[in-house]
Amino acid sequence: MTNLTVHGIGETARELERGEDTTWVSVEQFERVVDAVAGRPDVRITFDDGNASDVEIALPRLLERGLKAEFFVLAGLLGEPGRLDADGVRELAGKGMRIGSHGWAHRDWRTITEGQATEELERAHEVLGELTGEPVSRVAIPFGSYDRGVLRRLRHAGVTRAYTSDGGRARPGSWLQARNSLRHDLDASWIGRVLDGPSLGRRAGKLGMRLYKRVR
């Protein structure tokens, strides 16, 4: 399985965090990706950060191609300029899209306090569950930053699937799922490389990095 991660699409409607511009793509680039994956059951599309472009740009293009996606929302930032609001979350869910949690305030889960962890892994799930009418138990780890302590905390919180930003492929039913982030410089060759899978050498390197993160 190849998991793709989309962040923002089109013109930016808010001040971006440092480095965030590298994962912001144009409408044309996004359309090129969804055209390439339409009809591919071995590809999942996910969205992080809860940007307004999820509804304004991505949703109609997904529906046109008969695609479903999973949207990982920052519950504590709903309604801020350039972000999804409560109605946007409801619209995504109402159109058959799955809603997951990206936490509360886009914090690094390796460095949060116990109080912040409650917001990130309990309160965020409650807020999104109330909006969708469905339990929320799947997460996308902010910044792809995790270690064994984070994974232990996620399992204790009842998380049923956790997505990372490690790149490469994933086993369809695995609890921990690697993803590939769309980048501002993606082109047809990038799409081909990601969908075809990494070379044996790159695959070994990615597996080694994942193992290091799990045990550090």
Beta strands, then each sheet from edge to edge (+ up, - down):
strand 1: 2-6
strand 2: 43-48
strand 3: 70-73
strand 4: 98-101
strand 5: 138-140
strand 6: 161-163
strand 7: 176-177
strand 8: 180-181
sheet 1: 4+ 3+ 2+ 1+ 8+
sheet 2: 5+ 6+ 7+
end
